[in-house]
Amino acid sequence: MSQISVETNAMKIQNSFFAALEKTLPAIFDRETASLALGGVLSPKTLSNADAQGTGPEVRMKLGKKIVYERESFLLWLQTRLK
């Protein structure tokens, strides 16, 4: 398999992953929901730490005692974390 073919397949998988997440996640959601949607790959504590360091999703709000994220901002942030 050529390098271009491997990269193309990886992009297709990534695009499919983000399309599924976009359909699954509500417009706003908490850290626990984000973690569940990602299969536990990022824990709520990891998301909390990223927020505290100023490296988390750009758009977040406090709703009651919970921090919630806006879907589009979260997905953009997640894309920047992929390598």
C-alpha positions in Angstrom: 0.0 0.0 0.0 1.4 3.4 -0.9 1.9 6.2 1.7 -0.8 8.3 -0.1 -3.3 5.5 0.2 -2.6 5.0 3.9 -3.0 8.7 4.5 -6.2 8.8 2.5 -7.6 5.9 4.6 -6.6 7.6 7.8 -8.4 10.8 6.7 -11.6 8.9 5.9 -11.6 7.2 9.3 -11.0 10.5 11.0 -13.8 12.2 9.0 -16.1 9.4 9.8 -15.2 9.6 13.5 -15.9 13.3 13.7 -19.2 13.0 11.7 -20.4 10.4 14.2 -19.4 12.5 17.2 -21.2 15.5 15.7 -24.4 13.5 15.4 -24.0 12.0 18.9 -23.1 15.0 21.0 -25.9 17.5 22.0 -25.4 21.2 21.4 -24.0 21.6 24.9 -22.7 18.8 27.1 -20.7 18.2 30.3 -17.3 16.6 30.7 -18.8 13.2 31.6 -20.8 13.2 28.4 -17.7 14.1 26.4 -15.7 11.3 28.0 -18.4 8.7 27.3 -18.7 9.8 23.7 -15.0 9.3 23.3 -15.1 5.9 24.9 -13.3 7.0 28.0 -10.1 8.0 26.0 -10.2 11.4 27.7 -11.5 11.4 31.2 -13.5 14.2 32.8 -10.4 14.9 34.9 -8.2 15.3 31.9 -10.7 17.7 30.4 -10.8 19.6 33.7 -7.0 19.8 33.8 -6.9 21.1 30.2 -9.4 23.8 31.1 -7.3 24.8 34.2 -4.2 25.1 32.0 -6.0 27.1 29.4 -5.6 24.4 26.8 -9.2 23.1 26.8 -12.0 23.9 24.3 -12.3 27.6 23.7 -16.1 27.8 24.4 -17.1 26.5 27.8 -19.7 27.7 30.3 -20.7 27.0 33.8 -24.2 25.7 34.1 -25.1 25.3 37.8 -22.1 23.5 39.2 -21.1 21.8 35.9 -18.8 23.0 33.2 -20.4 22.4 29.7 -18.9 22.6 26.3 -20.3 23.8 23.0 -20.2 21.0 20.4 -18.5 22.9 17.5 -15.8 24.3 19.8 -15.2 21.0 21.4 -14.8 19.2 18.0 -12.4 21.8 16.8 -10.3 21.5 19.9 -10.3 17.7 19.6 -9.1 17.9 16.0 -6.2 20.0 17.1 -5.2 17.3 19.6 -5.1 14.5 17.0 -1.7 13.6 15.6 
